[in-house]
Every structure is written in C-alpha cells, then in structure tokens.
Amino acid sequence: MAKRKRLTPLPSATSGAPRPAPQAAPETKSATTLARGLGSVRPPIAEVAHDAASANALAEVAQTLTAARAEGRLIQRLPLHLIDAEHLVRDRLVSDPEEMNVLKESIRHRGQQTAIEVVALEDGRYGLISGWRRLGALRDLLVETKAPAFETVLALVRTPADAAESYVAMVEENEIRVGLSFYERARIVVRAVDRDVFRSDRVALAQLFAAVSRSKRSKINQFITIVRQLDQGLKYPTEITERSGLALVQALDADETLAQRLLKALAAQPDRNAEEEGQIITDTLTATGPVPMAPLITGERPRKHSEPEPLCEGLMLRVERDGAYRLTGPALENRFFVSRLIAALRDLDKA
C-alpha cells in the first residue's frame, strides 16, 4: 500500500519562517487557449468553424451577385456615353415636350428611379432595349447642367435570346407605360420584319403585341398598309387617328394608284405642318371619289334566322334575326386560320 504524504500547515504570518512563493498551476491540453482580437479567447476548433463559415458566406454572396448579373437582375451604373440608343429601331417616333419636361424635373430633383434595359455589345458599348425617354432626359440634363450626377445611368444588362426578344421587351414597356399611336405600332412591325427579325408581318404582329386584345391587333394590322405604302412621304403620321386611318386603308386597298398620287401631292408641299398634311390627304381622297364597294351577290335573300351550320372543321355559320352573319367555333382561336380567312375575303373584290 502506497504511503500517504503528510501535509503540514503553512507557517503563520507571525512566525519568522519565510512563506514559500505560489507556484503556477500545471498546464493541461484542455486549458490551451489562443488569444485573438482585443483580449478575446476562442478555442482552435471554434476558429476553424468561424473561418469556414465566413468563407462560405462570402462564396454565397459572390455566387448570388454573379447569378443576378448573368440574369439581368443586378442594377449597374454605366457611363452615359456608352449607351447606343439606336441599337434597335425605335417604335416611338415623337416625344411629347411637356411629358419630357416633367420627366426631366423628376430626375433632376429625385434622381433616376427606374433603370433602363440594355444589352452588352461586342465593342464594350451597350445597346438600348427600353428606357428611351429616360436616357434622353439624362442626356438633356447633362448638357444643361454639366453635373457629374448625370454622366451615368442606372441600367439592367439583359441577355436576350435573340433580337426578337429585345424588340418584344421594348414594345411591352411602351404598351405598359405610355401607349403609342396605331401608326407607331404598325411601323415597328414593319421595321422588325425589314431587319429580318421576324419572317413576316403576321408573325411580328403576333409576337410583338401578344398581350393586347385581338381587336387592337386587327387595327394595328390595318395600319401596316399605310406604313408600307406611305411612310416615306408622311411627316406627321402619328396625327392619323384610328378612324381616318382605317378609312385611308380602305381607300388604298380599293385603288392601287392612290398611294402614288398621295406621295406626289405630299412631295409638292414639303414645308407643310400637321394640319396641312391632313388636308392634302383628305383632298386627294375626295378627288378619288367614294371608295368602291365589292359587288353584292344577288339571289335569294337569306332567312332571318338559322341554326348554326358547319362550314369546315371547327367553324360554324349562323344567320342572326337581323340578317347578320355570325361565325363561331374553335377555328377562330387559330391566328393563322383567321389571317387566311381575312385574306380570302379581301381577295373576293379583286377577282
């Protein structure tokens, strides 16, 4: 059995024997610490966990920013002079001076509140997709004030799949914010087709204005005729109202020589204003005479009312009580079928 060591009491303070100096506690592995920061103490395993968590957080932030930039969700401040406003053919032909002044004053006092949309080009520049008015307002303010605050523009750098997607984005923004005239809508359809962005007017119309009503698309389609035949001669095409435009289309369809006579009459008065241009068109149409109507088919008058009868698969014809003809059926939901049907009806008076 091991001998026990006897512990003797320390000498009292009154005794003359010297008091032994206190000894430091023995070191153990469990008490090992590392001092960091301002006197803080953290075990090594906590240091490793802290460093790993910090690295993961930074990597996650970097990944999120990279994804946002790639997806066009990150707003960037770009130099104003690097933005190419003519990258796309613009749908808007004119800008209301009063509305532009209101926008400029808003940006002057509150700064740019909404980012424009651009696409990165190969030469380090950026092509404008949407935000033409905001970009113009910033450029005007830079010229007027020379302030460094207007040397840059807030922008979302998009990566559209193709040019068609860029045109759709531009048109949709203007449809939501400030409506365009029917002529401007028809003109962007024509220009997009001429640039081989879409293969036909019908496809361009269906994709660019997919969100608008069917009746509105039909009216835009009518104005395409005016753009195709008269765009080179008109100075104030946005002044053409919906009603007068549809009447002009009907006259152009009925008289193949009308377009050339209108262009000649417009060219004869180059210094005209909007009112004079409208009068030239009216006078030319009046000189042409009434628009000839398609010959009516004679024969037995239809019944005042009939049950729906099939014309072809998915298309039914019914004569209403007032003598009107009504077409119904799922075939009318097919845009291609409807376009062919309208084209066939228009060709009746040309046969």
C-alpha positions in Angstrom: 0.0 0.0 0.0 1.4 3.4 -1.0 2.5 5.7 1.8 0.5 8.9 2.3 2.3 12.1 2.2 1.7 14.3 5.2 0.6 17.8 4.5 2.0 20.3 7.0 0.3 23.6 7.5 1.9 26.7 6.2 3.8 28.8 8.6 1.8 31.5 10.2 2.4 35.1 9.4 3.6 35.7 12.9 6.3 33.1 12.7 9.6 34.2 11.3 9.8 31.5 8.7 9.6 32.7 5.1 6.4 32.0 3.2 7.0 29.9 0.0 6.2 31.6 -3.3 3.0 30.4 -5.0 3.5 28.1 -8.0 1.7 28.3 -11.3 -0.9 25.7 -12.0 0.4 22.9 -14.3 -0.6 23.3 -18.0 -3.0 20.8 -19.4 -4.2 20.3 -23.0 -7.8 21.1 -22.2 -6.8 24.6 -20.9 -4.8 25.5 -24.1 -6.2 28.8 -25.5 -5.4 31.3 -28.2 -5.7 35.0 -27.7 -7.3 36.9 -30.6 -8.7 40.4 -31.1 -9.0 42.6 -28.1 -8.3 40.1 -25.4 -10.9 37.6 -26.7 -10.3 34.0 -26.2 -11.5 31.3 -28.6 -10.6 27.6 -28.9 -8.9 26.4 -32.1 -11.9 24.4 -33.2 -14.1 27.5 -33.0 -11.5 29.4 -35.1 -11.7 26.8 -37.8 -15.5 26.8 -37.8 -15.6 30.7 -37.8 -13.2 30.9 -40.8 -15.2 28.2 -42.7 -18.5 30.0 -42.1 -17.0 33.3 -43.3 -15.6 31.7 -46.4 -18.9 30.0 -47.2 -20.9 33.3 -46.7 -18.6 35.2 -49.0 -18.8 32.5 -51.6 -22.6 32.5 -51.4 -22.7 36.3 -51.8 -20.4 36.2 -54.7 -22.4 33.4 -56.3 -25.7 35.4 -55.8 -24.2 38.5 -57.4 -22.8 36.6 -60.3 -26.2 34.9 -60.9 -28.0 38.3 -60.6 -25.6 39.8 -63.1 -26.0 36.9 -65.6 -29.8 37.0 -65.4 -30.0 40.8 -65.8 -31.3 41.4 -62.2 -28.4 43.5 -61.0 -28.7 47.2 -61.5 -25.4 48.7 -62.6 -24.3 52.3 -63.0 -23.0 52.7 -66.6 -21.3 55.7 -68.3 -24.0 57.5 -70.3 -21.8 57.9 -73.4 -21.5 54.1 -73.7 -25.2 53.6 -74.4 -26.2 53.2 -78.1 -29.8 54.5 -78.3 -30.1 53.4 -82.0 -29.3 49.7 -81.3 -32.9 48.9 -82.1 -35.3 50.7 -84.5 -37.4 52.7 -82.0 -41.2 52.3 -82.0 -41.7 55.8 -80.6 -41.5 58.5 -83.4 -42.1 61.6 -81.3 -41.9 62.6 -77.7 -44.3 65.0 -76.0 -42.3 68.0 -74.9 -44.5 68.6 -71.8 -44.1 64.9 -70.7 -40.4 65.0 -71.3 -40.1 68.2 -69.2 -42.0 66.5 -66.3 -39.6 63.5 -66.5 -36.5 65.7 -66.5 -37.7 67.7 -63.5 -38.4 64.4 -61.7 -34.9 63.1 -62.4 -33.3 66.5 -61.6 -34.8 66.5 -58.0 -35.2 62.8 -57.2 -32.7 61.1 -59.4 -33.3 58.2 -61.8 -35.9 56.0 -60.1 -36.3 53.3 -62.7 -33.4 51.5 -64.5 -33.2 51.3 -68.3 -32.6 48.0 -70.0 -29.6 47.4 -72.2 -27.7 44.6 -73.9 -23.9 44.3 -73.9 -22.3 44.8 -77.4 -19.0 43.4 -78.6 -17.2 46.8 -78.7 -17.7 47.4 -74.9 -20.8 49.6 -75.5 -24.4 48.8 -74.6 -27.4 48.7 -76.9 -30.6 50.3 -75.5 -33.6 48.0 -75.3 -36.0 50.0 -73.3 -35.9 53.4 -71.5 -35.5 55.7 -74.5 -37.2 58.6 -72.7 -35.2 58.2 -69.5 -32.0 58.1 -71.5 -32.9 61.2 -73.5 -33.8 63.1 -70.3 -30.5 62.3 -68.7 -28.6 63.4 -71.8 -30.5 66.7 -71.9 -29.8 67.3 -68.2 -26.1 66.6 -68.7 -26.0 69.1 -71.5 -27.9 71.7 -69.5 -26.2 71.3 -66.1 -22.8 69.6 -66.8 -23.3 67.9 -63.4 -21.4 64.7 -62.9 -24.5 63.1 -61.4 -26.0 62.9 -64.9 -22.9 61.3 -66.5 -24.1 57.8 -65.6 -27.3 55.8 -66.0 -28.8 53.0 -63.9 -29.2 50.0 -66.1 -30.1 46.4 -66.1 -27.9 44.5 -68.5 -30.1 41.9 -70.1 -29.1 38.9 -72.2 -32.0 38.3 -74.6 -32.0 35.1 -76.5 -32.2 37.0 -79.9 -33.2 40.3 -81.4 -36.8 39.3 -81.4 -36.9 39.1 -77.6 -35.3 42.6 -77.5 -38.0 44.1 -79.7 -40.7 42.4 -77.6 -39.2 43.9 -74.4 -39.2 47.4 -75.9 -42.8 47.2 -77.2 -44.1 45.8 -74.0 -42.6 48.6 -71.9 -44.2 51.2 -74.1 -47.5 49.5 -74.1 -47.5 49.4 -70.3 -46.1 52.9 -69.6 -47.2 55.2 -72.5 -49.4 54.0 -75.3 -48.2 54.5 -78.9 -50.2 55.6 -81.8 -51.5 52.9 -84.1 -49.1 54.1 -86.8 -46.1 53.8 -84.5 -47.2 50.3 -83.5 -47.6 49.2 -87.2 -44.2 50.8 -88.1 -42.2 48.8 -85.6 -43.8 45.7 -87.0 -42.7 46.7 -90.5 -39.2 47.7 -89.4 -38.6 44.5 -87.5 -39.6 42.4 -90.5 -37.4 44.5 -92.8 -34.5 43.8 -90.5 -35.2 40.1 -90.7 -36.0 39.9 -87.0 -39.3 38.2 -87.9 -40.1 36.3 -91.1 -43.5 38.1 -91.8 -45.7 40.9 -90.7 -48.2 38.4 -89.3 -45.5 36.7 -87.1 -44.1 40.1 -86.0 -47.6 41.3 -85.1 -48.5 38.2 -83.1 -45.3 38.2 -81.1 -44.7 41.9 -80.5 -48.3 42.5 -79.5 -49.3 39.2 -78.0 -50.5 40.9 -74.8 -53.0 43.3 -76.5 -56.6 42.4 -77.4 -57.5 40.8 -80.8 -59.4 43.9 -82.0 -56.4 46.1 -81.2 -54.1 43.8 -83.2 -56.5 43.9 -86.1 -56.3 47.7 -86.2 -52.5 47.6 -86.0 -52.6 45.2 -88.9 -54.7 47.7 -90.9 -52.2 50.5 -90.3 -49.4 48.3 -91.6 -50.8 49.0 -95.1 -50.3 52.8 -94.5 -46.7 52.3 -93.3 -45.8 50.0 -96.3 -47.2 52.5 -98.9 -46.9 56.0 -97.4 -44.2 56.0 -94.7 -41.6 57.6 -97.0 -43.8 60.6 -97.7 -45.6 61.3 -94.3 -44.1 63.9 -91.9 -46.8 63.7 -89.2 -48.0 60.1 -89.3 -48.8 60.0 -85.6 -51.5 62.5 -86.2 -53.6 60.0 -88.2 -56.5 59.0 -86.0 -57.8 55.5 -85.7 -61.0 56.3 -87.7 -59.3 58.2 -90.5 -56.5 55.6 -90.7 -59.0 52.8 -91.3 -60.8 54.8 -94.0 -57.4 55.5 -95.6 -56.6 51.8 -95.6 -59.9 51.0 -97.3 -59.2 53.6 -100.0 -55.7 52.3 -100.6 -57.0 48.7 -100.9 -59.6 49.8 -103.4 -57.3 52.0 -105.6 -53.8 50.7 -106.5 -52.8 54.2 -107.8 -53.9 56.1 -104.7 -50.6 55.7 -102.9 -48.5 57.2 -105.7 -50.9 60.1 -106.1 -50.8 60.8 -102.3 -46.9 60.7 -102.3 -46.8 63.1 -105.2 -49.3 65.5 -103.6 -47.3 65.4 -100.3 -44.0 66.0 -102.0 -45.4 69.1 -103.7 -45.7 70.8 -100.4 -42.6 70.0 -98.4 -42.9 72.8 -95.8 -46.3 71.7 -94.6 -47.5 71.3 -91.0 -49.6 68.6 -89.5 -52.9 70.2 -90.3 -51.9 70.9 -93.9 -50.7 67.3 -94.3 -54.1 66.0 -93.2 -55.8 68.3 -95.6 -53.7 67.1 -98.5 -54.7 63.5 -97.7 -58.4 64.5 -97.4 -58.4 66.4 -100.7 -56.7 63.5 -102.6 -59.2 61.1 -101.2 -62.1 63.4 -102.1 -60.8 63.8 -105.7 -60.7 60.0 -105.9 -64.4 59.7 -105.2 -66.2 57.3 -102.9 -64.5 54.1 -102.2 -66.0 51.4 -104.5 -67.7 48.6 -102.6 -67.4 45.0 -103.6 -70.3 43.9 -105.8 -73.2 42.3 -103.9 -74.1 38.8 -104.7 -77.7 38.7 -105.9 -80.0 35.8 -105.3 -82.4 34.5 -102.7 -82.4 36.6 -99.5 -81.2 34.5 -96.5 -83.6 33.6 -93.8 -83.9 36.0 -90.9 -82.7 33.3 -88.5 -80.9 29.9 -88.9 -79.4 27.2 -86.8 -75.5 27.0 -86.8 -74.3 25.0 -89.8 -70.7 23.8 -90.3 -68.6 25.5 -92.9 -65.4 23.5 -92.2 -63.8 21.7 -89.3 -64.1 24.0 -86.2 -66.1 26.8 -88.0 -69.8 27.3 -87.8 -72.0 29.8 -89.6 -75.3 31.2 -88.3 -77.7 33.9 -89.7 -79.0 36.1 -86.9 -82.5 37.5 -86.6 -81.4 40.9 -88.1 -79.8 39.2 -91.1 -76.2 39.4 -89.8 -73.9 36.5 -90.4 -72.0 35.2 -87.4 -69.0 32.9 -87.4 -68.2 30.8 -84.4 -66.1 27.9 -83.4 -62.6 26.9 -82.1 -61.0 27.6 -85.5 -61.3 31.3 -84.8 -58.8 30.9 -82.0 -56.2 29.9 -84.6 -54.5 33.2 -85.7 -53.1 31.6 -88.9 -56.5 30.4 -89.9 -58.1 33.8 -89.2 -55.4 35.5 -91.2 -56.1 33.2 -94.2 -59.8 33.7 -93.8 -59.5 37.5 -93.8 -57.1 37.4 -96.8 -59.5 35.2 -98.7 -62.4 37.6 -98.0 -60.4 40.6 -99.2 -59.5 38.8 -102.4 -63.2 38.5 -103.3 -63.4 42.0 -104.8 -60.2 41.6 -106.7 -61.3 38.5 -108.6 
